[in-house]
Amino acid sequence: MKPDVNKIFAKLKAENPKTELESQNVELALIDDAKAAIKEAQKMMTIIEKDGSQYLDLHQKIQNNGDRLMSIFSLLQDQERKLEKAEKDLGISLPEVSKLDKVMNDILRMRKRYTF
């Protein structure tokens, strides 16, 4: 014949009420820890939401300006080709070609860094 589990627990509680109080204190401490963690998580989520909105706004601005800069880059490429042809035809070196080259390389580095 198996003893009833509930009767065993009731007997243990009656014999040692201190154990029951300790387990209740542990449960209350766990609840307090959970509440504190929830509060901290909500605080961090609010901060991230605010910063995330600013990030998305700035990211969109970078994308828009990057698109405009890449249009200018295309124009610079055309001008560079024309100047290189003029250099070849005239047999002279134009300093603007090296300046264009530098600016175009800077644009490409910026594009890579900010991914636009």
N, C-alpha and C positions, 0 to 999 in steps of 0.2 A: 504494500500500500504506500503510495507516494504522499508525502506531506504537501499540503497546500502552500504554494509559494507566497501568496498574500499573507497567510498566517505567519510564515517565517519572517517576512519583512516587518509585519506589525510587531512581532515579538522582539526583533532587533531594535526597532525604534523605541519600544517601551523600555528596553534594557539600556539603551544608549541614546538619549535625546540630543546629546551634544553633537553626534554625528549628523543628525538631521539639520541642526542649525548651521554646522560647518558647510554642508552641501548647499544650503540656501544662500549662505554668504558667497560661496564660490559662484553660484548662478547669478546673484546680483552683481558681482564684480564683472562677470562676463558680459552682462547686459550693459553695464556702465561703459566697459571697453568698446562694445559694439556701437553704442550711442556716440562716443567720442570719435570713433573711426568714421562713422557716417557723417558727422558734423565736419570733420576735416576733409573728407572726400567732397562734400558739397561745396565747401569753401574753395578747394582747388579747382573744381569744375567751373565755378563762377569766374575765377581768374583766367582759366584757359579759354572760356567762352569769350571773355572780353578781349584777351590778347589774340585769340583766333580770328575774331572779327576784324581787328586791325591788320593782322597778317594778310587775310584774304583781300582786304581793300588795297594794301600795298602791293600784293602780288598782282592784282588786276592792273594797277597802274604800271607796274614794271612790264607786264605783257603788252599793254597798249603802246607804251613808249618804245618797247623793244621792236614791235611791229613797224612803228614809224622809222626807227633807226635802221632796220633792215631794208626798208624802202630807200633810204638815203644811201645805204651801203651799195645797193644795186646801181644807183646813179654814179657813185664813186668808181665802181668797177668800169662802167662805160667811159667815164672821163679818163681813167687810168689807161684803158686800151687806146683811146684816141691820142693821149699824150705820148704813150710809148711809140705809136705809129709816127707821130710828128717827130719824135726824137730820132727815129730810124731814118725817116725821109730827109731830115735836115742835118743829120749827123752831129747832133749836139746832145748834151745831157741837160735835162730840165730838173731843177731841185724840187719842183712840185710833185714829181713822180715819187720820189722817196718819201715826201711828206704824206702823200696819199696812201702809200704803202703802209706807213707807220699807223696812220689813223685807221685804216682798214683792219690791220692786225689787232689794234686795240679794241675795235668793235667786236671782232671775233672772240677775243679773250673775254670781253664783257658778256657776250652772248653765252659763252660756255659757263661762266661763273653764275649768271643769274637765270640761265635756262629759258631764254625767250626765243 
